[in-house]
Amino acid sequence: LTVSGSSNVVGGGAITYGLSSIGSGSATINSVTGFIVGNTAGSVLLTAYTAGNANYQAGSITQVVTINKASQTLNIVLSSTVLVGSSLTFTATSNAPVGQGGAIIYSVLSGSGSATVNPATGEVFGRSVGTVTLRASTAGDANYLAASFLHPVLIVRGSQTLTFTSISTTIVGNSFTASVSTTAVASSGGLITYSVVGGSGSATVDGVTGLFKAYRAGTVTLYANSSGD
């Protein structure tokens, strides 16, 4: 903001400008041009002054200048894809100076997919395939207004790893139920089925229940498979 002062006479001396604090506001001013830069919201007192000259006495005038809160803009530029069962941290930036503008918090708006987010860090964890909307928001602070930004996030299929948790040794005539663990999110990953490939031994397995029965000593290969979901 540039302010200008005028005199009721011509040739009354050069006009200079100054600021003084009268509240919570602060600003700087170019004493010659009157160019004001607001630093913090509130009020300051502007003084225009002339020392006069050989023909006119000195004179001054004051005016209260109100510095309003500035608007701010949030933005997220990171990739918009997250794998199911994996996490990715999104970081929102503000055009407010570092340390100003207020704390940024994160939330997930519902969509065709599902995900959770750490409200403080922006770490998004994908739970099911589809899309969700990530919302970054700040309530603002003493100098900057509140702001928010919506960022679409695509949740895509993730890979999974199966690991046998049942025994790997048995005796002829005995049976056990094969079991596996998966890295897929709970209740997802698809139906797991079982099969046996012959070797020097002989055995059968129920493809659905995983019930394994040994018939001849030796080795066989037990497979667990998931078709995904």
Salt bridges, closest charged atoms under 4 A:
none
